[in-house]
Each structure stands twice: as C-alpha cells, then as structure tokens.
Amino acid sequence: MASNEQLRKHKIRAELYDNVLTEDPNDFAARVVADKPLTSKDVCNYAAQRGGADISAKAMEHAVDLYLSEMAYLLCNGFTVNTGVFNVRPKIKGVFNKATEQFNPEKHKISFDFNQGLRLRRELANINVEITGVNKATFFIDEVTDIESESISDLLTPNRNLRISGSKIRISGENAENGVYFINQETNERVKVSSKMPVNKPSELIVVIPALAAGSYKLEIATQYGGNSKHLLKEPRNTVFDRVLSVL
C-alpha cells in the first residue's frame, strides 16, 4: 500500500538554518529552497505543457493579463476579490482625528491585504516536504518588511523604514564598503543607505530606504561582522537577498 507521502502530488524542498529567533544554539528553522520567481507567462507555459490546457500558452497569457488588469481596476474601486487561490481586499491605514476628517494622502495610506484562499488551503494536505539537510550558510537575509506598507519581501517605500531579518547581518567594521545597498535591476546602480540605522543587530537591521526611483531592486549587505564584534573579518563579505523588491 502506498504511504501518505507517495500519495501526495506536490513536493517542496527545504533546508535547515540556524534559528536566529531563539536562544537555543541547537535548534533550526526551515527555509524553502528558492527557485526563480515565476511570471504569469511562465505559469501559462506550464499549464499548456503539463496541465492539459485546451488553449495555447499565448492565448492564456493574454486572457490572464486581461483578468489581472480588471481585478486591479475593481480592487481600486473598493471591491474584495476572492480568486480561490487568494483573497485580496483594499484597506486604509492611518488615524482620522475627527468624524468630519477626509482622506489625506499625507497621513493616510491605501494598501491591499492578501490571504490564502480555499483552493490553496485544500492543497496543503497534498504537499510532501523534503528536508534536504542543513545549509552551511550562516550569513544570509531571511526576510524584509516595509514598515510603511506592511509588505513582506515585496514592496519598498522610499524614505521610510525597512526591517531586515537574517543571520550575522550586523553592519560592523571600518571598511567603506560596509553597508546596505539597493541594486537597480535595470541599470545595476548600487544605492547605499546613508542614514544612521535605528537598529543594527546580528539578526535584525532597520534602515531608512533611500529616495529610490520606481523600479525593481535587489537588496545587498556588506559587513565585516563574522559572529563576534571583537574579532572582525579582514575584508567585507556580501550577501544578496533572493527576492526582487519593487518601488511603485
């Protein structure tokens, strides 16, 4: 008889890392092994090649683009959309100090909440997780949070705070290359964070995002910190976050 693992139709590979959120030196946290992010075009190609789609990948991509454009339009008119895979709704952040106060973009912000939908939750039971071992990397960026928009590992709000979590990411040393950088994915320009960091810990940084232009960026950290503040590395080492971040 087939085991439960054999009956599951999906597989996620993960590696174990030192758990920087606890004081226990012997516990680990799992991180999914990151493949390249898929675009709508990629998903449509998979659907045509593997999923048995009855239309071409090109026709499906065109229909998906139309659907997403209309969904964005409706969301911006206050509708909540449930796709089955995810639910998304608009929300307004900020305090209104009196009953007659109107929306002010200087103090109030509009964003969108995303949550997994029923179709995705049903598939959770069909996923087999394979732990491939302990990753030897001890210097990495795990997640970033744009504090203004509350977006996780996705959006950047220029001139606002960004929380960076990871392992051994404290900025230490006198080398001029040490610091946090945003790399424009079109021009390869590296923009360094110039303001003082409110938080500079081995597992957490808080930085002020520079006045970045709209576009896509990679986040890079360079530091001489190697795990001991008294004994720094001779030269900076670098790590780059594996997600692309966006300024709208």
Secondary structure, 3 states (H helix, E strand, C coil): CCCHHHHCCEEEEEEEEECCCCCCCCCEEEEECCCCCCCHHHHHHHHHHCCCCCCCHHHHHHHHHHHHHHHHHHHCCCCCEECCCEEEEEEEECCCCCCCCCCCCCCCEEEEEEEECHHHHHHHHHEEEEEEEECCCCCEEEEEEECCCCEECCECCCCCEEEEEEECCCCCCCCCCCEEEEEECCCCCEEECCCCCCEECCCEEEEECCCCCCEEEEEEEEECCCCCCCCCCCCCEEEECCCCEEEC
